[in-house]
Amino acid sequence: MTLRPAPAFFALVLGWIAVTLADAQTIAEPSWVTAWKRAHPDPRVMSVAATARHETERARHRRNDLVDLALALGLGCAVLSLRPKESGDVAPRLLLWSGLALGAVSAGRALIEVSERASIDRWSVSDQALATVAGPNAERLLRWRERMAPDDAVIFVGGQDALLNTVAWALHPRPIYFVPMAVPDGMGLERVAELGAQLPQGRGAPARWLLDLDALAAGKPDRALLELPPTAQGDGTMPSDHDGDGVESQAAERVDAEAGAEQDR
């Protein structure tokens, strides 16, 4: 078999580059990207640990992108080296074969990831895009979803409207309720759970959860999700949503009153 020497050489070089990059866990970002990030800081508020995880995930994706690019270009050169009788400009044919190879490599990587997640029952169409949409909160949202039964009710509080749709999407199909009530940072978690249990939303569900969007946005996951204790009436039965008229406003008033008391101290 006759080979074109130049494309064959570049195929070997690019293959070696792809293998070398694949051995690295992460790839550091270029200096110009770091400078741009300093000039345009991320408006999201994240803890130090969440920021570190986010940067590690970005570096891993950067490594994967470079590996895929080198591998695709190497496969394109390999195809050209095996077709010595073709004449004409090499560049368009290299782009064609490399583009096809890049699509195949990306599809293969996606299938491997889907297979790995499906083996532990953690994949759906929404999960595939969740890392892009939710960023550093993606893994945490998946862990929270695993803690909840599909019929559990989730009550959102806080004012982070940008997070509301993302979190509701991640927790689908659980019923979602939104209460426009802010939880002060200084309030104890037991008191938060006690007041949340008085809310009428979701009563009758197997379990109810209170999710503070403000705490999630501030990088405080230990305060962001609470399982609410069951609330029983005097006869031992659970009250329905219709029995809670005015309870939501009363709970909000108690939260505001206690927040004011904390500030007075």
ZABATOR-938272 format. One record per atom (N, C-alpha, C, CB): residue in one letter; x, y, z. Coordinates in steps of 0.1 Angstrom, whole numbers, padded with zeros to 4 digits, always signed. Glycine has a CB too. Layout:
<sites>
AXYZ/...
</sites>
This chain:
<sites>
M+0008-0012+0000/M+0000+0000+0000/M+0009+0012+0000/M-0010+0000+0012/T+0006+0022-0009/T+0013+0034-0010/T+0007+0045-0001/T+0014+0039-0024/L+0016+0051+0007/L+0011+0062+0016/L+0017+0075+0013/L+0015+0058+0031/R+0010+0085+0015/R+0015+0099+0014/R+0024+0101+0027/R+0004+0109+0012/P+0036+0104+0025/P+0045+0105+0037/P+0042+0117+0046/P+0059+0107+0033/A+0039+0129+0041/A+0036+0140+0049/A+0024+0138+0058/A+0035+0153+0040/P+0012+0135+0052/P+0000+0133+0060/P+0002+0121+0070/P-0012+0129+0052/A+0010+0111+0066/A+0012+0100+0076/A+0020+0105+0088/A+0019+0088+0069/F+0030+0113+0085/F+0039+0118+0096/F+0030+0127+0105/F+0050+0127+0090/F+0022+0136+0100/F+0014+0144+0108/F+0004+0136+0116/F+0007+0155+0100/A-0001+0125+0110/A-0011+0117+0117/A-0004+0111+0130/A-0016+0106+0108/L+0009+0106+0128/L+0016+0101+0140/L+0018+0111+0150/L+0029+0094+0135/V+0023+0123+0146/V+0025+0134+0156/V+0013+0138+0163/V+0031+0146+0148/L+0002+0139+0156/L-0011+0143+0163/L-0016+0132+0172/L-0021+0147+0152/G-0014+0120+0168/G-0018+0109+0176/G-0010+0109+0189/G-0016+0095+0169/W+0003+0111+0188/W+0012+0112+0200/W+0007+0123+0209/W+0026+0114+0196/I+0004+0135+0203/I-0001+0146+0211/I-0014+0143+0218/I-0003+0159+0202/A-0023+0136+0211/A-0036+0132+0218/A-0034+0123+0229/A-0045+0125+0207/V-0025+0113+0228/V-0022+0104+0239/V-0015+0111+0250/V-0013+0092+0234/T-0006+0120+0248/T+0001+0127+0258/T-0009+0136+0266/T+0012+0136+0252/L-0018+0143+0259/L-0028+0151+0266/L-0038+0143+0274/L-0036+0159+0255/A-0041+0131+0269/A-0051+0122+0276/A-0045+0117+0289/A-0054+0110+0267/D-0032+0117+0290/D-0026+0112+0303/D-0027+0123+0314/D-0011+0109+0301/A-0029+0135+0309/A-0030+0146+0319/A-0044+0147+0325/A-0026+0160+0313/Q-0045+0149+0338/Q-0058+0150+0344/Q-0065+0162+0340/Q-0057+0149+0359/T-0058+0173+0339/T-0064+0186+0336/T-0054+0194+0327/T-0068+0195+0348/I-0059+0204+0320/I-0050+0213+0313/I-0052+0228+0318/I-0053+0212+0297/A-0041+0234+0322/A-0042+0248+0327/A-0047+0257+0316/A-0029+0252+0333/E-0054+0267+0320/E-0060+0277+0310/E-0048+0286+0306/E-0071+0285+0316/P-0049+0291+0293/P-0039+0301+0289/P-0039+0314+0297/P-0041+0304+0274/S-0028+0321+0297/S-0026+0333+0305/S-0036+0344+0300/S-0012+0338+0304/W-0039+0344+0287/W-0048+0354+0282/W-0063+0352+0287/W-0048+0355+0267/V-0066+0339+0289/V-0079+0336+0295/V-0080+0340+0309/V-0082+0321+0293/T-0069+0338+0317/T-0068+0342+0331/T-0070+0357+0332/T-0055+0338+0337/A-0063+0365+0323/A-0064+0379+0323/A-0078+0384+0320/A-0054+0385+0313/W-0084+0377+0310/W-0098+0381+0307/W-0108+0379+0318/W-0103+0373+0294/K-0106+0368+0326/K-0114+0365+0337/K-0113+0375+0348/K-0112+0350+0342/R-0100+0380+0350/R-0098+0390+0360/R-0105+0403+0356/R-0083+0393+0362/A-0105+0406+0344/A-0112+0418+0339/A-0127+0417+0339/A-0107+0422+0325/H-0132+0404+0338/H-0147+0402+0337/H-0150+0391+0348/H-0151+0397+0323/P-0150+0394+0361/P-0152+0384+0371/P-0166+0378+0370/P-0151+0391+0385/D-0167+0366+0375/D-0179+0358+0375/D-0189+0364+0385/D-0177+0343+0378/P-0201+0368+0381/P-0210+0375+0391/P-0216+0365+0401/P-0221+0381+0383/R-0215+0352+0399/R-0220+0342+0408/R-0212+0342+0421/R-0221+0328+0402/V-0219+0340+0432/V-0212+0339+0445/V-0211+0324+0449/V-0221+0347+0456/M-0198+0320+0450/M-0196+0306+0453/M-0185+0305+0464/M-0191+0298+0440/S-0186+0294+0471/S-0176+0292+0482/S-0163+0288+0475/S-0181+0280+0491/V-0153+0288+0484/V-0139+0285+0479/V-0139+0271+0473/V-0129+0286+0490/A-0145+0261+0480/A-0145+0247+0476/A-0153+0246+0463/A-0152+0238+0487/A-0165+0253+0462/A-0173+0252+0449/A-0165+0258+0438/A-0186+0259+0451/T-0158+0269+0440/T-0150+0275+0429/T-0139+0266+0425/T-0144+0288+0434/A-0132+0259+0434/A-0122+0250+0431/A-0127+0238+0422/A-0115+0244+0443/R-0139+0233+0426/R-0145+0222+0419/R-0148+0227+0405/R-0157+0216+0426/H-0154+0239+0404/H-0158+0244+0391/H-0146+0246+0382/H-0165+0258+0393/E-0134+0251+0387/E-0122+0253+0379/E-0117+0239+0375/E-0112+0261+0387/T-0117+0230+0384/T-0112+0216+0380/T-0120+0210+0369/T-0112+0207+0392/E-0133+0212+0370/E-0142+0206+0359/E-0139+0213+0346/E-0157+0208+0363/R-0137+0226+0346/R-0134+0234+0334/R-0121+0229+0328/R-0134+0249+0337/A-0111+0227+0336/A-0098+0222+0332/A-0099+0208+0326/A-0088+0222+0343/R-0108+0200+0332/R-0110+0186+0326/R-0116+0187+0312/R-0118+0178+0336/H-0126+0195+0311/H-0133+0197+0298/H-0123+0203+0288/H-0145+0206+0299/R-0114+0212+0292/R-0104+0218+0283/R-0095+0207+0278/R-0096+0229+0290/R-0091+0198+0287/R-0083+0186+0283/R-0090+0178+0273/R-0079+0178+0295/N-0103+0175+0275/N-0110+0166+0266/N-0112+0173+0252/N-0124+0163+0272/D-0114+0186+0252/D-0116+0193+0239/D-0103+0192+0231/D-0120+0207+0242/L-0091+0194+0238/L-0079+0194+0230/L-0075+0180+0226/L-0067+0199+0239/V-0079+0170+0234/V-0076+0156+0230/V-0085+0152+0217/V-0080+0146+0241/D-0098+0156+0218/D-0107+0154+0206/D-0102+0161+0194/D-0121+0158+0210/L-0097+0173+0195/L-0092+0181+0184/L-0080+0174+0177/L-0089+0195+0187/A-0070+0171+0186/A-0058+0164+0181/A-0061+0151+0174/A-0047+0163+0192/L-0070+0143+0181/L-0073+0130+0175/L-0081+0131+0162/L-0082+0123+0185/A-0090+0141+0161/A-0097+0143+0148/A-0088+0147+0137/A-0108+0153+0150/L-0079+0157+0140/L-0069+0161+0130/L-0060+0149+0126/L-0061+0173+0135/G-0056+0141+0136/G-0047+0130+0132/G-0055+0120+0124/G-0043+0123+0145/L-0067+0117+0127/L-0075+0108+0118/L-0077+0114+0104/L-0089+0105+0125/G-0079+0127+0103/G-0080+0133+0090/G-0068+0131+0082/G-0084+0148+0091/C-0056+0133+0088/C-0043+0131+0081/C-0041+0117+0077/C-0032+0136+0090/A-0046+0108+0086/A-0044+0093+0083/A-0052+0090+0071/A-0049+0085+0095/V-0065+0095+0070/V-0073+0092+0058/V-0066+0098+0045/V-0087+0098+0060/L-0061+0110+0046/L-0054+0115+0034/L-0042+0107+0030/L-0050+0130+0037/S-0034+0102+0040/S-0023+0094+0037/S-0026+0081+0030/S-0015+0091+0050/L-0038+0076+0032/L-0043+0064+0026/L-0049+0066+0012/L-0053+0056+0035/R-0050+0078+0008/R-0056+0081-0005/R-0047+0089-0014/R-0070+0089-0003/P-0036+0083-0018/P-0025+0090-0025/P-0029+0094-0039/P-0013+0081-0026/K-0039+0088-0045/K-0043+0091-0059/K-0051+0104-0060/K-0050+0079-0065/E-0056+0109-0049/E-0065+0121-0050/E-0055+0133-0052/E-0073+0123-0037/S-0060+0142-0061/S-0052+0154-0064/S-0060+0166-0060/S-0048+0154-0079/G-0053+0177-0061/G-0060+0190-0058/G-0056+0195-0044/G-0075+0188-0058/D-0063+0205-0040/D-0059+0212-0027/D-0062+0202-0015/D-0067+0225-0025/V-0052+0201-0006/V-0053+0192+0005/V-0061+0198+0016/V-0039+0189+0010/A-0060+0211+0018/A-0067+0217+0030/A-0082+0214+0031/A-0064+0232+0030/P-0090+0216+0020/P-0104+0213+0021/P-0107+0199+0025/P-0111+0217+0009/R-0099+0189+0019/R-0101+0175+0022/R-0097+0172+0036/R-0094+0166+0012/L-0087+0178+0041/L-0082+0176+0055/L-0093+0181+0065/L-0069+0183+0058/L-0099+0193+0062/L-0110+0198+0070/L-0122+0189+0070/L-0114+0212+0066/L-0125+0184+0058/L-0137+0175+0057/L-0135+0162+0065/L-0139+0171+0042/W-0124+0155+0063/W-0122+0143+0071/W-0120+0145+0086/W-0110+0135+0065/S-0113+0156+0089/S-0111+0159+0103/S-0125+0163+0110/S-0101+0171+0105/G-0133+0170+0103/G-0146+0174+0108/G-0155+0161+0110/G-0153+0183+0099/L-0154+0152+0101/L-0162+0140+0103/L-0156+0132+0115/L-0161+0131+0090/A-0143+0131+0116/A-0137+0124+0127/A-0140+0131+0140/A-0122+0123+0125/L-0140+0144+0140/L-0143+0151+0153/L-0158+0148+0157/L-0142+0166+0151/G-0167+0147+0148/G-0181+0144+0151/G-0181+0130+0157/G-0190+0145+0139/A-0174+0120+0151/A-0174+0106+0155/A-0168+0105+0169/A-0167+0097+0146/V-0157+0112+0172/V-0150+0112+0185/V-0159+0118+0195/V-0137+0119+0184/S-0165+0129+0192/S-0174+0136+0202/S-0186+0127+0206/S-0179+0149+0197/A-0192+0121+0195/A-0203+0112+0197/A-0199+0099+0206/A-0209+0107+0184/G-0187+0094+0203/G-0182+0083+0211/G-0180+0087+0225/G-0169+0078+0205/R-0174+0098+0228/R-0172+0103+0242/R-0186+0104+0249/R-0164+0116+0242/A-0195+0110+0242/A-0209+0112+0248/A-0215+0099+0251/A-0218+0120+0239/L-0214+0089+0242/L-0220+0076+0245/L-0213+0069+0257/L-0219+0067+0232/I-0200+0070+0258/I-0193+0065+0269/I-0198+0071+0282/I-0178+0066+0268/E-0200+0084+0283/E-0204+0091+0295/E-0219+0087+0298/E-0203+0106+0293/V-0227+0086+0288/V-0241+0082+0290/V-0241+0068+0295/V-0249+0083+0277/S-0233+0059+0290/S-0233+0045+0295/S-0228+0044+0309/S-0224+0037+0286/E-0218+0052+0313/E-0213+0052+0327/E-0224+0057+0336/E-0201+0060+0328/R-0231+0068+0332/R-0241+0074+0341/R-0253+0064+0342/R-0245+0087+0336/A-0257+0058+0330/A-0269+0050+0330/A-0266+0037+0339/A-0272+0045+0316/S-0254+0033+0340/S-0251+0021+0348/S-0253+0024+0363/S-0237+0017+0346/I-0253+0036+0367/I-0256+0040+0381/I-0269+0048+0382/I-0244+0048+0387/D-0277+0047+0372/D-0291+0053+0372/D-0290+0068+0374/D-0300+0046+0382/R-0281+0074+0367/R-0279+0089+0369/R-0278+0096+0355/R-0267+0092+0377/W-0287+0092+0346/W-0286+0099+0333/W-0300+0101+0328/W-0278+0091+0323/S-0302+0112+0322/S-0314+0115+0314/S-0310+0126+0305/S-0327+0119+0324/V-0319+0130+0296/V-0316+0140+0286/V-0313+0153+0294/V-0328+0143+0276/S-0321+0156+0305/S-0318+0168+0312/S-0305+0167+0320/S-0329+0170+0323/D-0301+0155+0324/D-0288+0154+0331/D-0276+0157+0322/D-0286+0140+0337/Q-0278+0153+0309/Q-0267+0156+0300/Q-0264+0170+0298/Q-0271+0150+0286/A-0274+0179+0299/A-0272+0193+0298/A-0271+0200+0311/A-0283+0199+0290/L-0273+0193+0322/L-0273+0200+0335/L-0260+0206+0339/L-0277+0190+0346/A-0249+0200+0336/A-0236+0205+0339/A-0234+0219+0333/A-0225+0196+0335/T-0239+0220+0320/T-0237+0233+0313/T-0246+0243+0319/T-0241+0231+0298/V-0259+0239+0323/V-0268+0249+0328/V-0266+0253+0343/V-0282+0243+0327/A-0263+0243+0351/A-0261+0245+0365/A-0247+0248+0370/A-0267+0234+0373/G-0237+0245+0361/G-0223+0247+0365/G-0219+0240+0377/G-0221+0262+0367/P-0213+0246+0387/P-0208+0239+0399/P-0219+0233+0408/P-0200+0249+0407/N-0232+0236+0405/N-0242+0231+0414/N-0248+0218+0408/N-0254+0241+0415/A-0243+0213+0396/A-0249+0202+0389/A-0248+0189+0397/A-0242+0200+0376/E-0236+0186+0402/E-0235+0174+0410/E-0243+0174+0423/E-0220+0171+0413/R-0243+0186+0429/R-0251+0187+0442/R-0266+0185+0439/R-0248+0201+0448/L-0271+0190+0428/L-0285+0188+0425/L-0288+0174+0422/L-0289+0197+0413/L-0279+0167+0416/L-0281+0152+0413/L-0281+0145+0427/L-0270+0147+0404/R-0272+0148+0436/R-0272+0141+0449/R-0285+0144+0457/R-0260+0146+0457/W-0289+0157+0456/W-0302+0160+0463/W-0314+0152+0457/W-0305+0175+0462/R-0314+0151+0444/R-0325+0143+0437/R-0325+0129+0441/R-0323+0144+0422/E-0313+0123+0444/E-0312+0109+0448/E-0317+0107+0462/E-0298+0104+0447/R-0317+0118+0470/R-0322+0117+0484/R-0337+0118+0484/R-0316+0128+0492/M-0344+0123+0474/M-0358+0125+0474/M-0365+0114+0466/M-0361+0139+0468/A-0377+0110+0471/A-0385+0101+0463/A-0392+0110+0452/A-0396+0095+0473/P-0396+0103+0441/P-0403+0110+0430/P-0415+0118+0434/P-0406+0101+0419/D-0422+0114+0445/D-0435+0120+0449/D-0432+0131+0460/D-0445+0110+0453/D-0420+0132+0465/D-0418+0142+0475/D-0420+0156+0470/D-0403+0141+0481/A-0425+0165+0479/A-0427+0179+0476/A-0415+0187+0480/A-0440+0184+0483/V-0412+0197+0471/V-0401+0206+0474/V-0406+0220+0474/V-0390+0204+0463/I-0403+0227+0485/I-0408+0241+0487/I-0396+0250+0485/I-0415+0243+0501/F-0396+0259+0475/F-0385+0268+0473/F-0388+0281+0480/F-0384+0271+0457/V-0378+0286+0487/V-0378+0299+0493/V-0366+0307+0488/V-0379+0299+0509/G-0366+0320+0490/G-0355+0329+0486/G-0358+0336+0473/G-0342+0320+0483/G-0349+0345+0469/G-0352+0354+0458/G-0343+0352+0446/G-0350+0368+0462/Q-0337+0340+0445/Q-0328+0337+0433/Q-0337+0332+0421/Q-0317+0327+0437/D-0343+0341+0414/D-0352+0336+0403/D-0344+0329+0392/D-0359+0348+0397/A-0331+0333+0390/A-0323+0326+0380/A-0321+0312+0383/A-0310+0334+0378/L-0320+0308+0396/L-0318+0294+0399/L-0330+0286+0399/L-0311+0294+0413/L-0342+0292+0401/L-0354+0285+0403/L-0357+0275+0392/L-0366+0295+0404/N-0357+0280+0379/N-0360+0271+0368/N-0350+0260+0367/N-0360+0279+0355/T-0337+0263+0369/T-0326+0252+0368/T-0328+0241+0379/T-0313+0259+0370/V-0331+0245+0391/V-0332+0236+0402/V-0345+0228+0400/V-0333+0243+0416/A-0356+0234+0396/A-0369+0227+0393/A-0367+0217+0382/A-0380+0237+0389/W-0359+0221+0372/W-0356+0212+0361/W-0349+0199+0366/W-0348+0219+0349/A-0339+0202+0374/A-0331+0190+0379/A-0339+0181+0388/A-0319+0196+0387/L-0349+0186+0395/L-0356+0178+0405/L-0369+0172+0399/L-0360+0186+0417/H-0372+0175+0386/H-0384+0169+0379/H-0384+0154+0381/H-0384+0173+0364/P-0395+0148+0384/P-0409+0153+0383/P-0415+0156+0397/P-0418+0142+0376/R-0407+0159+0407/R-0412+0162+0420/R-0420+0175+0420/R-0401+0163+0430/P-0431+0175+0427/P-0439+0188+0427/P-0432+0199+0434/P-0453+0185+0434/I-0432+0211+0427/I-0424+0222+0432/I-0434+0233+0437/I-0415+0227+0421/Y-0431+0239+0448/Y-0439+0250+0453/Y-0429+0262+0456/Y-0447+0247+0466/F-0434+0274+0453/F-0425+0286+0456/F-0432+0295+0466/F-0422+0293+0443/V-0424+0298+0477/V-0429+0308+0487/V-0419+0319+0487/V-0430+0301+0501/P-0424+0331+0484/P-0415+0343+0484/P-0411+0348+0498/P-0422+0355+0476/M-0402+0340+0504/M-0398+0343+0518/M-0383+0341+0519/M-0406+0333+0528/A-0377+0351+0525/A-0362+0350+0527/A-0359+0345+0541/A-0356+0364+0525/V-0349+0336+0541/V-0345+0330+0554/V-0333+0337+0559/V-0343+0314+0553/P-0333+0343+0570/P-0321+0350+0575/P-0309+0340+0578/P-0324+0358+0588/D-0297+0345+0575/D-0285+0336+0578/D-0284+0332+0592/D-0273+0343+0573/G-0288+0341+0601/G-0286+0339+0616/G-0296+0330+0622/G-0286+0351+0623/M-0306+0326+0615/M-0317+0317+0620/M-0312+0303+0621/M-0330+0318+0612/G-0314+0296+0632/G-0310+0282+0633/G-0317+0273+0624/G-0311+0278+0648/L-0311+0262+0620/L-0317+0253+0611/L-0329+0246+0617/L-0307+0243+0606/E-0329+0243+0630/E-0341+0237+0636/E-0353+0246+0635/E-0337+0233+0650/R-0350+0259+0638/R-0361+0269+0637/R-0366+0271+0623/R-0357+0282+0643/V-0357+0270+0613/V-0361+0271+0599/V-0370+0259+0596/V-0349+0272+0590/A-0366+0247+0600/A-0374+0236+0597/A-0388+0236+0604/A-0367+0223+0601/E-0388+0241+0616/E-0400+0243+0624/E-0410+0252+0617/E-0398+0247+0638/L-0405+0263+0612/L-0414+0273+0605/L-0418+0267+0592/L-0407+0286+0604/G-0409+0261+0585/G-0412+0255+0572/G-0422+0244+0573/G-0399+0249+0565/A-0422+0237+0584/A-0432+0226+0585/A-0446+0232+0586/A-0429+0218+0598/Q-0448+0245+0590/Q-0461+0251+0592/Q-0467+0255+0578/Q-0460+0262+0601/L-0458+0255+0568/L-0463+0259+0555/L-0473+0249+0549/L-0452+0261+0545/P-0484+0253+0543/P-0494+0243+0538/P-0490+0236+0525/P-0507+0250+0535/Q-0480+0242+0517/Q-0477+0236+0504/Q-0471+0222+0505/Q-0467+0245+0497/G-0477+0213+0497/G-0471+0200+0496/G-0476+0190+0507/G-0457+0200+0496/R-0484+0194+0516/R-0489+0185+0526/R-0497+0173+0520/R-0498+0192+0536/G-0494+0162+0525/G-0500+0150+0518/G-0489+0142+0510/G-0511+0153+0510/A-0478+0148+0507/A-0467+0142+0500/A-0460+0132+0510/A-0457+0152+0494/P-0453+0122+0505/P-0446+0113+0514/P-0436+0121+0523/P-0438+0102+0506/A-0429+0131+0517/A-0420+0139+0525/A-0420+0153+0519/A-0406+0133+0525/R-0416+0163+0527/R-0415+0176+0522/R-0401+0182+0524/R-0425+0185+0528/W-0395+0189+0515/W-0382+0195+0516/W-0383+0210+0514/W-0372+0188+0505/L-0375+0217+0522/L-0374+0232+0520/L-0360+0235+0514/L-0375+0239+0534/L-0361+0241+0502/L-0348+0244+0495/L-0347+0259+0494/L-0349+0238+0480/D-0336+0264+0501/D-0333+0279+0501/D-0324+0282+0489/D-0327+0283+0515/L-0330+0289+0479/L-0322+0293+0468/L-0311+0303+0471/L-0332+0298+0457/D-0314+0312+0481/D-0304+0322+0484/D-0292+0315+0490/D-0310+0332+0494/A-0294+0305+0499/A-0282+0297+0505/A-0275+0290+0494/A-0287+0288+0515/L-0282+0284+0484/L-0275+0277+0474/L-0267+0286+0465/L-0285+0270+0464/A-0272+0298+0462/A-0264+0308+0454/A-0252+0313+0462/A-0273+0319+0450/A-0253+0314+0475/A-0242+0319+0483/A-0232+0308+0487/A-0248+0324+0496/G-0234+0296+0481/G-0224+0285+0484/G-0225+0280+0498/G-0210+0290+0482/K-0237+0279+0503/K-0239+0273+0517/K-0249+0261+0516/K-0245+0284+0526/P-0244+0250+0510/P-0253+0238+0508/P-0258+0232+0521/P-0245+0228+0501/D-0251+0234+0532/D-0256+0228+0545/D-0268+0235+0550/D-0245+0229+0556/R-0271+0248+0545/R-0283+0255+0548/R-0293+0255+0537/R-0279+0269+0552/A-0289+0250+0525/A-0298+0251+0514/A-0309+0241+0513/A-0290+0250+0501/L-0307+0229+0518/L-0318+0219+0517/L-0321+0213+0531/L-0313+0208+0508/L-0333+0213+0535/L-0338+0207+0548/L-0350+0198+0546/L-0341+0218+0558/E-0350+0187+0552/E-0362+0178+0552/E-0371+0183+0563/E-0358+0163+0553/L-0383+0186+0560/L-0392+0192+0570/L-0398+0181+0578/L-0403+0200+0563/P-0400+0183+0591/P-0407+0173+0599/P-0422+0173+0596/P-0405+0176+0614/P-0428+0161+0598/P-0442+0160+0596/P-0450+0169+0606/P-0447+0146+0596/T-0461+0174+0601/T-0470+0183+0610/T-0483+0176+0611/T-0471+0197+0604/A-0488+0172+0623/A-0500+0165+0624/A-0510+0174+0632/A-0498+0152+0632/Q-0523+0172+0629/Q-0533+0179+0636/Q-0536+0172+0649/Q-0546+0180+0627/G-0546+0177+0657/G-0549+0171+0669/G-0554+0157+0668/G-0558+0179+0677/D-0561+0154+0658/D-0566+0140+0656/D-0556+0131+0650/D-0579+0140+0648/G-0544+0136+0648/G-0533+0127+0642/G-0533+0126+0627/G-0535+0113+0648/T-0542+0133+0620/T-0542+0133+0606/T-0534+0145+0601/T-0556+0133+0600/M-0529+0143+0588/M-0521+0154+0582/M-0531+0164+0576/M-0512+0148+0571/P-0528+0177+0579/P-0537+0187+0573/P-0535+0188+0558/P-0535+0201+0579/S-0545+0192+0550/S-0544+0193+0536/S-0540+0207+0532/S-0557+0190+0529/D-0537+0210+0519/D-0534+0223+0515/D-0545+0233+0518/D-0531+0223+0500/H-0557+0229+0517/H-0568+0238+0520/H-0570+0242+0534/H-0581+0232+0515/D-0564+0234+0543/D-0565+0237+0557/D-0554+0248+0561/D-0563+0225+0566/G-0546+0251+0552/G-0535+0260+0555/G-0537+0274+0551/G-0522+0255+0550/D-0549+0279+0548/D-0551+0293+0544/D-0546+0302+0555/D-0566+0295+0542/G-0537+0311+0550/G-0531+0321+0560/G-0519+0316+0567/G-0541+0324+0570/V-0516+0303+0566/V-0504+0298+0573/V-0491+0303+0567/V-0504+0282+0573/E-0491+0303+0553/E-0479+0308+0546/E-0476+0322+0550/E-0482+0308+0531/S-0486+0331+0551/S-0483+0345+0555/S-0479+0345+0569/S-0495+0354+0552/Q-0485+0337+0578/Q-0481+0337+0592/Q-0466+0332+0594/Q-0490+0328+0600/A-0462+0322+0586/A-0449+0317+0587/A-0439+0328+0582/A-0447+0304+0579/A-0443+0335+0571/A-0434+0345+0566/A-0433+0357+0577/A-0439+0351+0553/E-0444+0360+0583/E-0444+0370+0593/E-0435+0366+0605/E-0458+0373+0598/R-0435+0354+0609/R-0427+0349+0620/R-0412+0350+0616/R-0430+0335+0624/V-0409+0346+0604/V-0395+0347+0599/V-0390+0362+0599/V-0394+0341+0585/D-0399+0371+0594/D-0395+0385+0594/D-0393+0390+0608/D-0406+0393+0586/A-0402+0386+0617/A-0402+0391+0631/A-0389+0386+0638/A-0414+0386+0639/E-0386+0374+0636/E-0374+0368+0642/E-0361+0374+0636/E-0373+0353+0641/A-0362+0377+0623/A-0350+0383+0616/A-0348+0397+0622/A-0352+0384+0601/G-0359+0405+0625/G-0358+0418+0631/G-0353+0417+0645/G-0372+0425+0631/A-0357+0407+0652/A-0352+0405+0666/A-0337+0403+0666/A-0359+0394+0673/E-0332+0394+0656/E-0318+0392+0656/E-0310+0404+0653/E-0315+0381+0644/Q-0316+0413+0644/Q-0309+0426+0641/Q-0309+0435+0653/Q-0316+0433+0629/D-0320+0435+0661/D-0320+0443+0673/D-0310+0440+0683/D-0334+0443+0679/R-0307+0426+0684/R-0297+0422+0693/R-0283+0427+0689/R-0297+0406+0694/
</sites>
